Amino acid sequence: MSRISPLFDTLRAEDRLGLLAYITVGYPELNSTPDIALALAKAGADMIELGIPFSDPLAEGRTIQATSQRALANGVTVAHCLEVAWEIRQRSEVPIVFMGYLNPVLAYGVHRFTEHAADAGVDGLILVDLSLEETGELRSACQGAGLDLIFFLAPTSTQARMRLVAEQATGFIYCVSVTGVTGSRQAIGADVDSFLGRIRAMTSTPLALGFGISKPEHLASLHGKADAAAVGSALLEAIGKREDDPATAGGDFVRWIKGGA
């Protein structure tokens, strides 16, 4: 069993909203990610999403696109991402999820990737551009390696799509708060409550809301509606303002945003 289900069991028992912290591997520097991730976990992040940099990140806004380009320029590869996950795992039991796109996984080899990810201590995988209907080989490989394969649902998802994801999801369902790309926003979409409610009516699988989460009040508003909130762009922006000490910057941001949870 991955570390994801036990985490959400704990969050529910403690009546607490989880925080999923997304960072781009290799940003701001090639070898800075392990220390940043550990600082995030120490500050209270409940799960670390390690972003595998990709040259054409179609779901990403300006911030994550920029961090991905910087990371690629720094020399990040899939193999390096696996090494980073392994290094974090040697020093922490925080759940780790890889988040990225299909092409790098295909280039590395589906079964080779899932086996190496599991060996590195990774718990789950999110591939933004992989539709549920095309997950056959990867889903089988994840099951064999003990990884949770995380699916997305968006406000535009039909009832049929929601039901299909609800039936096949493991770990948690990543709920997209807007019909748009990642990026810090001043307010969460007005229809988020009904969106989450429609999914919750179909499944007991944990729900994590992401895209646009950037303030303590965003987290406060989600208590009792979602099981976790995913924060990426706002965290990376905070890190980018203090590149001389990105781990401290990340930890400070986590403590600040959790002040409203």
N, C-alpha and C positions, 0 to 999 in steps of 0.2 A: 504493500500500500504506500502511496506517496504521502508526503507531509501535508497535502492540501486539505483532505477531508478532516483529519484531526484538528487542523487549525480552525476550520469553520465550526466544528463541534465546540471548540473552546470559546470562540467568539459568541456563539449563540448562548452557551451556558453562562457567559459573563455579561450578556446583553450589551455587547460592544460592537461598534462598527469597525471592521478591519480596514487597514490602509495598505494598498498595493502600490509600491514605489517603482516607477519605471525609470531606468537609466540606460543610456546608449553605451554599449561596451566600447572602450577605447576613447571616450570623451571625458575630460578635455585632453588627456594624454593617454598614450597607449596602455600604460601600466597603472593608471590611477583607479580603475574600476573596483578592484577588490576592497581597497580601503574605503572608498565611497560607500559601497554596499554594506560593509560592516558597520560604518557609522550610521547609516540609515536604520539598520536593524537595531542597533543599540539605542537610537533615539525613539524607537517605537514603531517602525515600519513592520508590518506583519508578514509581508511577502515581498520579494524582490523580483521585478520583471527585468530581465536582461535583454535589451534590444540588440538584435543582430543587425549591424549596419547593412543597408542595401542601397544601391545606386538609384533605384526608382521606387521610392516608398509612397505608393499612391494614396494611402490613407493618412499621410502625415502632413501637418501644417508646417509653417516656416521654421519653427524651433527645432523639431525633431529632424526635419530635412537637413538643416544646417549642422546639427550634431552628427548626423550620419555621414555627411560629406567630410567633416573634420576627422571622424574616426577612420574612415576609409583612407584618407590622406595619411593618417598616422600608421597605416599598415595593418589594420584589423582584418582578420580572416575568420572563417568559421572555426578553424582549429584553435585560434587564439581565444575565441569566445568560450569554447569548451574548457580550455585551460583556466580561464578566469572563473568559470563556475566551479571547477574543481578546487581552486585556491580558496574561494569563499567557503565552500563546504568543509574544508579542513579546519575552519575557524568558527563556524556557526551552523546551527541547525535550522536557520530561517528557511522557509520554503522558497524555492527558486523556480521561476518559469522563464523559458526563452520565448521572446516575442519577435516575430520577423515575417519574412516572406518566403514563398515556396522555392524560388529558384536556387538560393544558396543551399537549401536542404537537398534538392535534387542533384545539384552539382557535387555535393559531398557524398551522396548516396543515402537513400532513405533509411535502410536498416542499419547501415554503419553509423549514421547520425544518431538515431534513437538509442542504439547500444552505447555509444560513446557518451551521450548525454546522461543516460542512466548511470553509467560508471562514474561520471563527474559529480553525481549527486543532484541532478536536476529532477524536478518533480512533475513538470508539465510543459506543454508546448502550445503556443498560439501562433497560427499563421494567418495573417490578415487577408491574403488573397486566395485562400483555399476554401472552396465551397463544400458544404457538407456532402453533396452528392459525389464529390471527387476524392473523398478521404479514404477510400477502401484500403489501399496499400499502406498508407501512413497510419491509419487507425489500427490496422493489424500489427504494424511494427511497434506502435506505442503500447498497445496492450501487452505485447510480448516483452517489452522492456520495463513495464510497470509505470509508464508515463500517462498522465491525464492529457487528453487532447481537448483543448478549450475551444468552444464555438461562440460566434458572435450573434447577437440579435440587435436590431435597430428599430427606431420608431416606425420605419417604413415596412418592417417585416409583417407578413400576413399572419393570420391566425394559424393557417396550415403550417407555415414555416416555423412559427413559435412552437407548435405542437411537436413537429419533427425534431427540432433541437432539444426540446424538453425531454423527449423520449430517449435521446442518444447521448446527452451531455454527461460528462463525468468531471469531477473536480468542482467547477463552477461555470456559470454562463456569464460571458462578458457582454454587458448591456451598454450599447452606445447611446449617449445622452442626446445626440444631435444628428441631423442629416447633413453631415459635413465632415471635415478632417479634424485631426487633433489640434490642440491649441488652447491656451488660457482664455477663459471667458468670464465676463462679469457676473453672469447669471446662468443657472441651469435651466434647460428648456421647461416651459410651462407644462408640458404634457408628460413629464417624466414620471409623476406619481401614477397616472393611469397606465402608462407603458409598463412600469414595474408591476403594477397590480395585475395586469393581464397575464404576464409571464408567471407570476407567483401563483395564480389560480390554476396553473397547469403542472407545476412541479415544486418539489421541496429542495431541489438542487440549489445551492447558494447562488446569489446574484451579486455581481460586482459591476458598479456603474463607472464608466470612464468617458473620456473626451470632454475637456472643458473644466474639469474640477481644479480649482485653483485657490480657494479661500477656506478659512475655518468654518464660515457659515454654510458653505456648500456641504461639508461633512455633517454639520449639525442637522441640516435639513433632511439628510438621508437616513438618520437613525430610525430604525423600525420599518424602513421601506426596502432598503438594500442590505446585503450582508457585508459589503465592502465597497470602498471607493478607490479607483485607480487614478493616480496622479503622475503625470509625466512632464508635459511641457513647462508647467510652472516650476517644478523641481529643477529641471535642466536650466531654466533661465536663472534661477537662484545660484546654481553652481557656476554658470557662466560669468556671473558678476564677481566671483571670487576664485578665479582659476589658480591663484597662488595657494589656496587651501580648500580644495573642492570637497573634501570629506567633512570638514567642519561646516561648510556652507550647507551641504546636504542635510546633515544632522540638525542644524539650526532650523532649516525649513520644515523638516518633519515635526519637530517639537512645536513650531509655530502653527502649522495647519491642524495638528491634532488638538490644539487648544480649544477648538470648537466642537470636537467630537463627543 
